[in-house]
Amino acid sequence: MSDLFKRKTLDQLCDVPDDIIDVYVVERHIWQGGTVEGEAESKRKRRAEPRTVKDFLIDPVRPLLNDVLRQLAAPYDPSSKVNPIGQGWWIQAEFGSGKSHLLSFIGAVALGDKEVWDTVNELETKAKKGKRESLYQFYDSGLAKKSTGKSKGIFVAVKTLVGQGGGTIGVTDTGRKLTEYILDAVQDQYHAESGKPISVYPVEVLADRFEQDIERYRKDLGKFLKDPKFFDEEEQEDLEKFLLDLRSNKSQAVRRDCGQKLWRFYTEYLQVTPKLPGESEEVLKHMVEMLIAQGYEGLLLILDEVSLFMKNRTDEQRIEDEKTLVVLSNRLAKTHCLPVCRTSTTSCCPGSARSHSPIPSSHISRTTIRASLGPTPSAA
């Protein structure tokens, strides 16, 4: 038979990498790892995972990447509300299409690691992309400056809400709010990078502020901590031990417990109510402002599998969670002019009705992915 009509074999049609990376949990594929110790070191030094970038196919989602990276690279001017740089994206696609790999890629390049951006430049050059088409323009024009010198770069926080890495979130601990999961993710990442705690919960803010009132209320607090009306015998403690725990940098949970006792001290013992951020919008706004005060250029928050998380929520919880998503995507960025970018994903089954975003489309950019995003068929 003539070679003209002979079919090529699959190995002639396809290039298969020698080593394929399966992306299932976003948290494990943004920072360079391989071992627990290696990943911890990479988080401290903000080193991105090069394989996540090297194995990614850019062209299928180039318009989305252009939008996201343009916002991340843009200069932040807190006094200007004309062109806010914050934005939310809702990414929707079938299971296995590569949503988590996409989020991992965005998180990896957002770190501003020159090594992975050199890889991006090589990929774009190989694809014959000019300077104006190449993704490298966003590093060259903004992210490089944001990630060097005195600047700490973009703060990248990630939470996989359902599946591997997410434990039983929304199943065995359904009483918690989405805001709390976000606060925990930010605290964990901040501690991983700096080795220090950051106060983002209202009771932690109260614990910080109490240093200003300590001399004024020292005697009253000592009496309160020993008062059987408020604590049983095992819960009572000395003032000096309490203050030692309050000032501890080792455990955020211990400081939070101290803050809760201080809240009771003010509201039940002194019968006054401290003015603290209480609603989700106030708490999240304070969280972002704290990150900026620590030298970061903004927050990139990545939430994976939001729709599956929502399925396990009660109607009341879902309403509160949806408000949180609106705050992140619209209120913080557009109203308060804070540099917040949020990306979230949802899965939908082929042939079924596509799931809808839980927040109004006017507040987000929606992207429906129909093509495979990477070379790994099993990537989620």
Buried (B, 14 or more C-beta within 10 A) or exposed (E): EEEEEEEEEEEEEEEEEEEBBBBBBBBBBBBBBEEEEEBEBBBEEBBBBBBBBBBBBBEBBEEBBBBBBBBBBBEBEEEEEEEBBBBBBBBBBBEBBBBBBBBBBBBBBBBBBBEBBBBBBEBBEEEEBEEEEBBBBBBBBBBBBBBEEEEBBBBBBBBBBBBEBBEEBBEEEEEEBBBBBBBBBBBBBBBBBBEEBBBBBBBBBBBEBBEEBEEEBEEEBBEBBEEEEBBEEEEEBEBEEBBEBBEEEEEBEBBBBBBBBBBBBBEEBBEEEBEBBEEBBEBBBBBBBBBBEBEBBBBBBBBBBBBBBBEBBEEEBBEBBBBBBBBBBBBBBBBBBBBBBBBBBBBBEEEEEEBEBBBEEEBBBEBEBEEBBBBBEEBB
